Amino acid sequence: MVVGDMAAERSVVSVLGLGHVPSTGEYKVLRIQSEPWETCQVRTLGSGSNGGWRQRPWPPVIISESSSKKMAFVGGVAYFLVDQDKIEPDSIASFDLATEEWRPTMIQGPLSSVFATTGDKLKYRIRRRDLSLAKLNDSLVMVNYNCQDGSRDLWFLDDMDKPLWTKRYSVQRDDVLLCNYHPLAVLDDGKIIFLVDKDLKSYDPRTNTWADLTMLRGYISVRMHHGSLF
């Protein structure tokens, strides 16, 4: 999807994402770029919008720009993993698409929450490169890659105010799979759809088995969308 004249602008777009605002029904594009200057902009899609980019505040903390897997759009809010020294690696910054403002406080991630409760830093070692975000069943999910056995823990945010996280799945890696696999959706039958490098595969947590679905080519980023843009 190309929005407006973005392809003609000679700038480095670090973050680009599409989100839905439930309260208004609008779809908005969030764009954050660091070159040639630092800008954070929002654009509303649809014939009823003015069609232009609106300047918004720059993120209050350094957010991860290394991969689209470091952000997720859930319930009208854009969530980003923080990539800043002296801040816990699983901390999350959030941008409200309705108000078009950054929320003043960060969300404490599940692993640092465990640290605060148990003090067990050896069991829950956090590395920024092992963390990613996803939207599953309309919930914000943090994915933690365990380098010891190649498994991935899926932590669901149940209560943002506390915050309260629940580890609902611990996905065991198939021996033939590489380390690069990321969840896209949970189906009605409980199976989880994963993007595995350039393939779509399903994982059944009840039997710990994988199945091939299809092969993808020529894409930059893959996201699931429920509903219609029209």
Salt bridges, closest charged atoms under 4 A:
GLU9 OE1 - ARG31 NH1 2.97
ASP83 OD1 - ARG128 NE 3.73
ASP96 OD2 - ARG103 NH2 3.42
GLU100 OE2 - LYS28 NZ 2.86
GLU100 OE2 - ARG54 NH2 2.69
GLU100 OE1 - ARG56 NE 3.90
GLU101 OE2 - ARG56 NH2 2.49
ASP130 OD2 - ARG127 NE 2.68
ASP138 OD1 - LYS135 NZ 3.78
ASP153 OD2 - LYS167 NZ 3.97
ASP158 OD1 - ARG168 NH2 2.67
ASP204 OD1 - ARG206 NE 3.08
ASP212 OD1 - LYS201 NZ 2.25
